[in-house]
């Protein structure tokens, strides 16, 4: 009898030892609306997932979904409602919803996505988080792409007057206001549709970071580019997790995921985008595009035309009880300008 009981205990112990890792395993799904070769997927989301797996000693793995579950503007709500565990998106794709993320979309902030993204995340943590604009989800990180520049199909842009009346694809957010102040007629379309609208003459050009021109194959359509010191605009991105998913994780795994998110994820995203921008510029040159830097006279014109645009953020911050002046000063200090 005793030996039978001992045998049972051994069996139960062995079974418990075998089952524990399986029971403790969590797979998080990522909603993906971009091609797998896009830098956001291959250089940001997937490496972050690998970092999560390592940080949690394999207890949490991240799996990118093969097919999109919704259009880009729907991503925030899809994740909030539990259609997938994790998602990323562009704040500006849903107008009037994220008022404070405009701080990172202002012109002339930085030539480097890494520098600006890290600065942005730090400012977000210190000043913007309290406004709770990402209610209903766990915010993993915010970041920006590289400096937004001017690209055209037929004519080069050498001064602000050359932009007047031009139909340009604009990605939303504060970039729309920048376009309006420069006399541009904004054309709205998600990134995957830009080749179509440019090749069909729906738009005369596009405001885009250098990386995106060859990625979306519009270097075969565009002929000219004008680069603005610090960027004419930036685009603010988010990565979020479903709140119930987050709450279901152990405290140990939450801490591990936080450790590879936030500033660490913003830095990873910025480095990836800077590398992609450098590669994009090289490809544009090889494609025969003529890309020049805005001269001093044009830069002065741009600063004049866009003077006071930061009030959009400062006023929105005041309405939400956030010190926008201090937040903007910190962003400039952290970004080194």
C-alpha positions in Angstrom: 0.0 0.0 0.0 2.8 2.4 1.0 4.7 1.6 -2.1 1.6 2.2 -4.3 1.1 5.6 -2.6 4.7 6.5 -3.2 4.4 5.5 -6.8 1.3 7.7 -7.2 3.0 10.7 -5.7 5.9 10.2 -8.1 3.5 10.1 -11.0 1.6 13.2 -9.9 4.8 15.1 -9.3 6.1 14.1 -12.8 2.9 15.1 -14.4 2.8 18.5 -12.6 6.4 19.1 -13.7 5.5 18.2 -17.3 2.3 20.4 -17.3 3.6 23.6 -15.6 5.5 25.0 -18.6 2.6 24.4 -21.0 0.1 26.0 -18.6 2.5 29.0 -18.1 2.9 29.6 -21.9 1.3 32.7 -23.4 1.2 33.5 -27.1 0.3 37.1 -28.0 -1.1 37.8 -31.4 -0.2 41.0 -33.3 -2.6 42.6 -35.8 -0.6 43.5 -38.9 -1.7 45.7 -41.8 1.7 46.2 -43.5 3.7 43.8 -45.7 6.1 41.6 -43.7 9.1 43.3 -45.3 8.1 46.7 -44.0 10.6 48.1 -41.4 7.8 48.4 -38.8 7.2 44.6 -39.0 10.6 43.2 -39.7 12.8 45.7 -37.7 10.5 46.8 -34.9 7.6 44.4 -34.1 9.3 41.1 -34.7 12.6 42.0 -32.9 10.5 43.4 -30.0 8.6 40.1 -29.9 12.0 38.2 -29.7 13.0 40.6 -26.9 9.8 39.8 -25.0 10.4 36.1 -25.3 13.9 36.4 -24.0 12.9 38.8 -21.2 10.2 36.4 -20.0 12.4 33.3 -20.3 10.1 31.9 -23.0 6.9 32.2 -21.1 5.5 34.8 -23.5 5.9 34.6 -27.2 4.6 37.1 -29.9 3.1 36.0 -33.2 2.4 38.4 -36.1 -0.8 37.6 -37.8 -0.5 36.6 -41.5 -3.5 38.6 -42.7 -4.9 42.0 -41.7 -8.0 42.0 -39.6 -9.0 45.6 -40.3 -8.0 48.8 -42.0 -5.2 51.0 -40.5 -7.6 53.6 -38.9 -9.4 50.7 -37.1 -6.4 49.2 -35.4 -6.8 51.0 -32.0 -10.4 49.9 -31.5 -9.7 46.4 -32.8 -7.1 45.9 -30.1 -9.1 47.6 -27.4 -12.0 45.3 -28.2 -9.9 42.1 -28.2 -9.7 41.2 -31.9 -6.0 40.7 -31.4 -3.7 41.1 -28.4 -1.3 43.7 -29.8 -1.4 46.3 -32.6 0.3 49.4 -33.9 -1.0 52.3 -35.8 -0.8 56.0 -36.7 -2.4 58.5 -34.3 -3.3 60.8 -37.1 -5.4 58.2 -38.9 -8.2 59.0 -36.5 -8.6 62.8 -36.4 -9.6 64.6 -33.2 -9.0 61.5 -31.1 -5.4 62.0 -29.9 -4.9 65.7 -29.3 -1.6 65.5 -27.4 0.4 63.3 -29.8 0.6 66.4 -32.1 3.6 67.4 -30.1 5.7 64.9 -32.0 4.2 65.9 -35.4 5.4 69.5 -35.4 7.9 70.7 -38.1 11.6 71.2 -37.7 12.0 68.8 -34.7 14.8 66.5 -35.7 16.6 64.8 -38.6 16.8 61.5 -36.7 13.9 59.2 -35.8 15.8 57.7 -33.0 16.6 61.0 -31.3 13.0 62.3 -31.7 11.4 58.9 -30.7 13.3 58.6 -27.5 12.7 62.2 -26.6 9.0 61.8 -27.4 8.6 58.7 -25.2 10.3 60.4 -22.3 8.0 63.5 -22.7 5.0 61.2 -23.0 5.9 59.4 -19.7 6.5 62.6 -17.8 3.8 64.9 -19.1 1.3 63.3 -21.6 0.4 60.0 -19.9 -1.7 61.7 -17.2 -4.2 62.8 -19.9 -5.0 59.1 -20.5 -5.6 59.5 -24.2 -4.9 55.8 -24.6 -7.8 54.8 -22.3 -8.9 51.2 -22.5 -5.5 49.7 -23.7 -2.0 49.2 -22.4 0.3 51.6 -24.2 3.6 49.9 -25.0 5.4 52.8 -26.7 5.1 55.8 -29.0 7.6 56.8 -31.7 7.9 58.8 -34.9 9.1 58.0 -38.4 12.0 60.0 -39.8 11.6 63.6 -41.0 8.8 64.1 -43.5 9.9 65.6 -46.7 8.5 66.9 -50.0 8.4 64.7 -53.1 6.8 65.5 -56.5 6.0 63.9 -59.8 6.6 66.7 -62.3 8.1 69.9 -60.9 10.8 70.5 -58.3 9.9 72.5 -55.2 12.3 75.3 -54.6 10.2 77.7 -52.5 6.9 77.9 -50.7 5.2 79.4 -53.8 5.9 76.1 -55.6 3.7 74.3 -53.1 0.7 76.5 -53.6 -2.3 74.6 -55.1 -0.3 71.4 -55.3 -2.4 68.3 -54.6 -0.2 66.3 -52.1 -0.9 63.0 -50.3 -0.8 63.8 -46.6 -0.9 61.2 -43.9 -3.2 63.0 -41.4 -2.6 64.5 -38.0 -0.8 67.8 -37.8 0.7 67.2 -41.3 -2.7 68.3 -42.7 -2.4 71.6 -40.9 1.1 72.0 -42.2 -0.1 71.4 -45.7 -2.9 73.9 -45.3 -0.6 76.6 -44.1 1.6 76.1 -47.1 -1.2 76.3 -49.6 -1.2 72.6 -50.3 -4.4 70.8 -51.3 -4.2 67.7 -49.0 -5.2 64.3 -50.5 -5.9 61.6 -47.9 -5.0 58.0 -48.5 -3.4 55.2 -46.4 0.2 54.4 -47.3 -0.5 51.2 -49.3 -2.6 53.3 -51.8 0.0 56.0 -52.6 1.4 54.4 -55.7 -2.1 54.3 -57.2 -3.0 58.0 -56.5 0.4 59.2 -57.7 0.6 57.1 -60.9 -3.0 58.0 -61.8 -2.5 61.7 -61.3 -4.8 62.0 -58.3 -2.0 63.8 -56.5 0.9 65.9 -57.7 3.2 64.6 -55.0 3.5 63.4 -51.4 4.8 64.3 -48.0 6.7 61.2 -46.9 9.8 60.1 -45.0 12.6 58.9 -47.3 12.2 55.2 -46.3 8.7 55.1 -47.6 9.4 56.3 -51.1 11.1 53.2 -52.4 9.2 50.9 -50.1 5.9 51.7 -51.7 7.7 51.8 -55.1 6.9 55.4 -55.8 10.5 56.2 -56.7 9.4 54.9 -60.2 6.8 57.7 -60.3 8.4 60.6 -58.5 11.1 62.7 -60.0 12.0 65.3 -57.4 12.5 65.7 -53.6 13.1 68.6 -51.3 14.5 67.8 -47.8 13.8 70.2 -45.0 16.2 70.5 -42.0 14.5 68.9 -39.0 11.6 67.6 -41.3 8.5 69.4 -42.5 6.4 67.2 -40.2 6.6 63.9 -38.4 4.1 61.1 -37.8 3.3 59.7 -34.4 2.9 55.9 -34.0 1.6 53.8 -31.2 2.0 50.2 -30.1 -0.7 48.9 -27.7 -1.9 45.8 -26.0 -5.4 44.8 -25.1 -6.1 45.7 -21.5 -7.5 42.3 -20.5 -4.6 40.5 -22.1 -2.2 42.8 -20.1 -4.1 42.2 -16.9 -4.0 38.5 -17.4 -0.2 38.4 -17.4 1.8 37.7 -14.2 3.5 40.6 -12.5 6.8 39.1 -13.4 6.0 39.0 -17.1 4.5 42.5 -17.0 7.7 43.8 -15.6 9.7 42.0 -18.2 7.6 43.4 -21.0 7.8 46.9 -19.7 11.5 46.5 -19.6 11.7 46.0 -23.4 8.9 48.5 -24.2 8.7 52.3 -23.5 12.0 54.0 -24.2 13.7 50.8 -25.2 11.0 50.2 -27.9 11.0 53.8 -29.0 14.8 53.6 -29.4 14.6 50.3 -31.3 11.9 51.8 -33.6 13.9 55.0 -34.2 17.1 53.2 -35.1 15.2 51.0 -37.5 13.6 54.0 -39.2 16.9 55.9 -39.5 18.5 52.9 -41.1 15.6 52.5 -43.5 15.7 56.3 -44.4 19.4 56.0 -45.2 18.6 53.0 -47.5 15.7 54.9 -49.0 17.8 57.9 -49.9 20.3 55.6 -51.6 17.6 53.8 -53.6 16.1 57.2 -54.7 19.5 58.3 -56.0 20.0 55.0 -57.9 16.5 55.4 -59.4 17.6 58.8 -60.8 15.4 61.0 -58.6 16.7 64.5 -58.0 16.6 65.2 -54.2 18.0 68.5 -52.9 18.1 70.2 -49.5 15.9 73.3 -49.1 18.1 76.4 -49.3 18.3 79.1 -46.6 15.7 81.3 -48.2 13.2 78.4 -48.5 13.8 77.4 -44.9 13.2 80.9 -43.7 10.0 81.0 -45.8 8.8 77.7 -44.2 9.5 78.9 -40.7 7.6 82.1 -41.4 4.6 80.2 -42.9 4.4 77.7 -40.1 5.1 80.2 -37.2 2.8 79.5 -34.2 1.7 76.1 -35.3 2.9 74.7 -31.9 -0.1 76.5 -30.4 -2.2 73.6 -31.6 -0.5 71.3 -29.1 -0.1 73.8 -26.3 -3.8 74.8 -26.4 -4.9 71.1 -26.5 -2.6 70.3 -23.6 -4.0 73.2 -21.5 -7.5 71.9 -22.1 -6.4 68.5 -20.7 -4.6 69.9 -17.7 -1.1 69.3 -19.1 1.7 71.9 -19.1 2.2 72.0 -22.9 4.9 74.7 -22.7 7.1 72.6 -20.4 6.4 69.4 -22.4 7.5 71.1 -25.6 10.6 72.6 -24.0 11.5 69.1 -22.7 11.0 67.6 -26.2 13.3 70.2 -27.8 15.9 69.8 -25.0 15.9 66.0 -25.3 16.0 66.2 -29.1 18.9 68.6 -29.0 17.4 71.6 -30.7 
